Amino acid sequence: MSENEMIVCLFDELVNAESYNFPPKGRMDITYALGVYIIFNQARTVIHVGRSLSGKKGICQRLNDHLAGNSSFVREFLNSDKNNLRNGYTFKFIVVADNRTRALLEYFTIGKLCPLHLGLGVSRKLSV
């Protein structure tokens, strides 16, 4: 199987993965593996696609970062209201161990699903 075909297969696996609700309170303990995830709002619109880059707690750590408001997604898209995620937002994920494959899957998923929020890596200007 070519790398392109593998990414398409992983995309299909991701979009068909089980959906989970963000917990009404507390932290998440979903998986410590690295992978790619999709976040949906209450209307089931794709609002964010992300991946865990590193870290001992993988996807779990990244989703907990969102719940704690420690992400550009929450700061910029949810106006720093981290509690929004606890009110009907859902997510899906798959485990992807290989760094290149994980990055390609994230980029492919973003291109295919066009989430409402994109982490562009552009820092905000500080007011003087």
C-alpha positions as CSV (number, residue, x, y, z in Angstrom):
1,M,0.0,0.0,0.0
2,S,1.3,3.4,-0.9
3,E,1.7,6.2,1.7
4,N,-1.2,8.1,0.0
5,E,-3.5,5.0,0.3
6,M,-2.5,4.5,3.9
7,I,-3.4,8.1,4.8
8,V,-6.8,7.7,3.1
9,C,-7.4,4.5,5.0
10,L,-6.4,6.2,8.3
11,F,-8.7,9.1,7.5
12,D,-11.6,6.7,7.0
13,E,-10.8,5.0,10.3
14,L,-10.7,8.4,12.0
15,V,-14.0,9.8,10.7
16,N,-15.7,6.4,11.5
17,A,-14.1,6.2,15.0
18,E,-16.3,6.2,18.1
19,S,-17.4,9.6,19.4
20,Y,-16.8,10.6,23.0
21,N,-18.2,13.5,25.0
22,F,-16.0,15.8,26.9
23,P,-16.5,15.2,30.6
24,P,-18.9,17.6,32.5
25,K,-16.1,18.2,35.1
26,G,-12.6,17.0,35.8
27,R,-9.8,15.8,33.5
28,M,-9.9,13.2,30.8
29,D,-8.2,9.8,30.9
30,I,-8.8,8.5,27.4
31,T,-5.4,7.3,26.1
32,Y,-1.8,8.2,26.6
33,A,-0.9,7.2,23.0
34,L,0.0,9.7,20.3
35,G,-2.6,10.3,17.6
36,V,-5.0,12.6,15.6
37,Y,-8.3,13.9,16.8
38,I,-11.4,15.8,15.6
39,I,-13.5,18.0,17.8
40,F,-17.2,18.7,16.9
41,N,-19.6,21.2,18.3
42,Q,-23.2,20.5,19.4
43,A,-24.4,20.7,15.8
44,R,-21.8,18.0,14.8
45,T,-19.8,20.6,12.8
46,V,-16.1,20.0,12.7
47,I,-14.5,22.8,14.6
48,H,-10.9,21.6,15.1
49,V,-8.5,18.9,14.0
50,G,-5.4,18.3,15.9
51,R,-2.7,15.9,16.8
52,S,-0.5,15.1,19.8
53,L,3.1,16.0,18.9
54,S,4.8,14.4,21.8
55,G,4.4,14.0,25.6
56,K,4.0,11.0,27.9
57,K,0.2,11.5,27.9
58,G,-0.4,11.9,24.2
59,I,-3.9,12.6,23.1
60,C,-5.1,12.7,26.7
61,Q,-2.7,15.5,27.4
62,R,-3.7,17.5,24.3
63,L,-7.4,17.2,25.0
64,N,-6.8,18.1,28.7
65,D,-4.9,21.2,27.5
66,H,-8.0,22.2,25.6
67,L,-10.1,21.6,28.6
68,A,-7.8,23.8,30.7
69,G,-7.8,26.6,28.1
70,N,-4.2,26.0,27.2
71,S,-4.5,26.1,23.5
72,S,-4.9,28.6,20.7
73,F,-8.1,26.8,19.8
74,V,-9.8,27.6,23.1
75,R,-8.3,31.1,23.3
76,E,-9.1,32.2,19.8
77,F,-12.1,30.1,18.7
78,L,-13.9,29.7,22.0
79,N,-12.9,33.1,23.3
80,S,-11.1,31.5,26.2
81,D,-14.3,29.9,27.4
82,K,-13.0,26.4,28.1
83,N,-16.3,25.3,29.6
84,N,-17.9,25.3,26.2
85,L,-16.2,22.0,25.5
86,R,-18.1,20.5,28.4
87,N,-21.5,21.4,27.0
88,G,-22.2,19.0,24.2
89,Y,-18.9,19.0,22.3
90,T,-17.6,15.7,21.2
91,F,-14.4,14.3,19.8
92,K,-13.0,11.3,17.9
93,F,-9.5,10.0,17.7
94,I,-7.2,7.3,16.5
95,V,-3.8,6.3,17.7
96,V,-1.0,6.9,15.1
97,A,2.5,6.2,16.5
98,D,4.6,7.4,13.5
99,N,5.4,11.2,13.5
100,R,5.2,11.6,9.7
101,T,2.1,9.6,9.4
102,R,0.4,11.5,12.2
103,A,1.3,14.9,10.6
104,L,0.1,13.8,7.2
105,L,-3.1,12.5,8.6
106,E,-3.8,15.7,10.5
107,Y,-3.1,17.8,7.4
108,F,-5.2,15.5,5.1
109,T,-8.1,15.6,7.6
110,I,-7.9,19.4,7.8
111,G,-8.0,19.6,4.0
112,K,-10.9,17.2,3.7
113,L,-13.1,18.5,6.6
114,C,-12.2,22.2,6.6
115,P,-12.6,22.8,10.4
116,L,-13.9,26.1,11.5
117,H,-10.7,26.7,13.5
118,L,-7.2,26.4,12.2
119,G,-4.1,26.6,14.4
120,L,-2.1,28.8,12.2
121,G,0.9,29.2,14.5
122,V,0.7,32.9,14.3
123,S,1.3,34.7,17.6
124,R,-1.0,37.5,18.6
125,K,0.5,41.0,18.7
126,L,1.0,42.4,22.1
127,S,-0.6,45.7,22.8
128,V,1.8,48.5,23.7
